Amino acid sequence: MNDYVTPSVWTYDSESGGTWAKTNRPVAGATHEVTLPKGNHPLQLYSMGTPNGQKVTIMLEELLALSESGAEYDAYLIQIGEGDQFSTGFVDINPNSKIPALLDCSGEKPVRVFESGAILLYLAEKFNHLLPTQLAERTEALNWLFWLQGSAPYLGGGFGHFYAYAPVKIEYAINRFTMEVKRQLDLLDKQLASNRFIAGKEYSIADIAIWPWYGNLVLGTLYEAAEFLDANSYQNVLRWAEEVLQRPAVQRGRIVNRSWGEPWEIVQERHTAADIDKVLQLKPEC
């Protein structure tokens, strides 16, 4: 029986956040002064290789694979567990203090772009790739992009937090968010039953947005929850997740700004293609 009684006025308990306690606080804004580094490429990315961070690095690697030299980028690691996202330099680019944050320095005046979905849309429109141009097909891709932006918090901040990171296991919370995540997987499975990719026949920013969350989830590389969620029952999602993973740009982008994992999965900073190449060479042969 839970003896918690809701107080008349909520007060902040800095010790109650579990694994990610340093990232959670009830106020916005910077906590310390730091000037962010800048490289020589048109695009400057400040991020971490979480699912939201992977979206953007995969997108950039896909654009480079399409010979878009203007998509060359410098990627700097933001250690969100240490509160790097609350520096003055980062807050200047993203006042919401969440990764990823992008600075486009290709024009006369730098353009800041924050929120991962907005970055994907910005890059797709800037380079005219990975977003259909016909109205109906474009709208379908955007439907799923915005679906992801609304749905992933239930997977990450909901299921992921209470299943993997919360300091105590709460049966009600785990059950509630597990039910929602399984509903989402069932939705994706039904969509992919008649479509090769999320929004239809063509690979798009919808796939790039959704794969780092739901692809990694069913492949067992997110929260180690594939068995718990009975991921094998979502055969269409698994088929899609495995196909997307085979794309060279996905294999490259998913390891950028990572500071954990196997040696061949760790590219803390990226400034040239060689930074990724030399790490991927460490991957053992199957």
N, C-alpha and C positions, 0 to 999 in steps of 0.2 A: 504494500500500500504506500503510495507516495504522500509524504506529509508536507510537501511544498505548498506554501500559501503565498499567493501573489501579493506583493507589497503595494501600498497605495501609490508610492513613487519609486520607480526603478532606479537602482544605483549600480554603477559600473564595478565589476569584480574582475580585475586584471588577471587573476589566477584561474579563471573558470573556462578558458578557451581551449584547453587541450593542446595538441601538437602545434596548431597555428595561432597560439595566443598572441604572439607579437604582431600579427597582421590585423587584429581586430581591436577596434576602439570606437567610441561613440562620437568622435569628432573628425572633421576633415582637415586637410591642410598639412603643411610641412612640419617636421619635428626637428630637422637639423639641416645645416647648409652643406651642400655638395654640388660642385660643378660637374656635370656629366661629361665624359670623354667624347670626342668626335673624331671620326676617321675621314678618309678622303673620298668615300663613295657618295652618290647622290642621296641614298637612303640610310638613315641612322636608326637602328632598332635597339630598344632597351627592353629586355624581356627575360623570360626563364622558360625552360623546356617543359612546362606543364601543358595540358591539352590546349589551353587558350593561347599559349605561346607557340605551340607547334603549328597552329593554323597559319600564322603569318610566315614563319620560316619555310613551311611547305609551299605556300603560295609564291614566295620569292624564288625558291628553287625551281618551281614549275615555270615561272616566267623566264628565268635564266636558261632553262632547257629549251624554251621557245626562242632563244637567241635575242632576248630583250636585254641588251647591255645596260640600259638605264635602270634595270632592277638590281644592279650590283649594290651590295649593302655591307655595312659594318654592324655586327650584332654584339651587343655588350650584355653581360649577365647581370641581372638584377636579382639579388638574393632576397626573395620576399620573406623568408623566415627570419631574416636579420633586419627587416624594416627598411631596406634600400629604397623602396617605393615611396617612402615618406620624406625623401630628400627634397630640397628646394629645386634642384635641377629636374628631377623626375616630375614633381608636381607642376612645374611650368609646362610640361608637355601633356601630362594627364592629371588634371586636378582631382580626379577620382581615385588616384593612387592605386591603380590596378595595372598589372602587365597584361598585354604588351602595349608599348607606346612607340610610335613611329614619328620621325621627323624627316620630312621631304625637303631636302636642300637643293633641289634641281632648278628652282626658279629664283627670281630676284629676292623673294622673301620666303623664309622657311615656312612650311605648312605643317602644323601638328595634327596628328590623327590618332585618336584613342578609341578604345573598345574594339575588340578583335573583329567583330562583324563589320564595323565601319571601315576598318583597315582593309579587309578583304574586298569590300565593295569599291573602296577608293582605288586600290591597285588594279582591280578588274577594269574599271572605267578609264584609269590613266593609261593602261597599256592595251586596252581593247582585247582582252583575252579572258577565257574561262567564265564568261557570262554571255549567254545567248543574246543576240541583237533583236530577234523577232519578239514582239510584245508578249505573246502567250508563253513562249518558252522562257523568256527572261523573267516573267512574273512567277512562273513555277519555280525557277531556281531561287528567286527571292523569297517565295513562300517558305521554302525549306531553310534558307539562311536565317530568317527571322524565327522560324520554329525552333531552331537550335538555340538561338540567343535566349529564348524564353524557357526552353526545356532543360538545358544543361545545368542551370542552378539547382534543379531538383536532383540531378545526378551527382553533382559535385558538392555543393554546400549542404544538400540534404542527405542523400544516401551515402556518398563518400565520407562525409564528415562523421555521421553517426555509426557507420559500419567500420571505418578504418581509423579514425582519428580522435573521436570523442574520448575523454578521460574515463567515462563510465559507459557501459552498454545499456541502452534504454530500449527495451523490447518494443514499446509502442512506436518510437521514432524510427527504428530500423524497419519494422513492419510497414509503417506508413509510406516511407520513401522507397522501399523495395517494391511495393505494389505499383507505385507510380513509374519507377524505372522499367519494370517488366511491361507495363502498358505501353511505354514509349518504344521499347524494343519490339513489341508485337506490332505497333504501328509501322515502324521502319521495315519489319519483315514483310508485312502486307504490301507496302509500297514497292519494295524491291522484288517481290514475286513477279511483277510484270514490267520491271524496269532494270536495265543493266546498272545504271547509276541512280542516285537519289532523285534527281529531277527529270530523268528520262534517259535518252540514248547517249547523251554526251556528258563527260566528266566536267564538273563545274565547281564554282566556289561553294556550292551546297555540299558537295562531297568533302571539300577541303575543310569546311567548318565542322562537319559532323563526324568525320573519321577519327580525329584525335580523341574525342570523347567516346563515342559508341563503338567505333572500330577497335580501339585499344581495349575497351571493356570486354567485348566478346572474345578477343584474342588472348585475354588473360594478363595484359600488361598494365591494367589500371585497377587499383585496389585489390588485386588478386582475388576477384570476386566472381570469376566466370563460372566456377562450379556452383557456388551459392545461388547464382541467378539462373542456373541451368541454361547456359549460353548455347549449348549444342542444339537446343530446341528451336533456335532462330537461324535456320539453315540459310536463308536468303541473306541475312545480315552477315553471317560468317563468310559466305561466298563473296560478297561485296568487299568486306573488310580485308580478306586475303588478296583480292585482286588489286585493291588500292595500295596495299602494302608493297606490292611488287613494283610499283612505279619508282624509278630511281630518284626522282625529286622528293618523294615521300620518305624514302630511306635516308636521304640526306637531310631534309628539313626537320625530321623528328628528333635528330640528335643535337641540334644547335641550341646553345644556351643551357645545356644540361651539365650538372655537376655531380651526378650520381649514375649508377648502373655499371654495366660492363665497360672495359676500357674502350671498346669500339663504339660506344654509345655516348661518349663524353666529348663535346666540343663546347667548352665554356664560352669562348669568343670566336666569332667568325669574321675574317676580313678579306680572305680570298678563298677561291674554290679549293685551294691546296689544304686549307685548314681542315676541311671535311675529308678530303681524299686520304690524307695521311692517317686519319683515325679509322676510316672504313677499312683500310688495309689490315688493321688488327683483327678484323672479324674472322673467326675460324671458318674453314670450309665445312659445308654441311656433309 
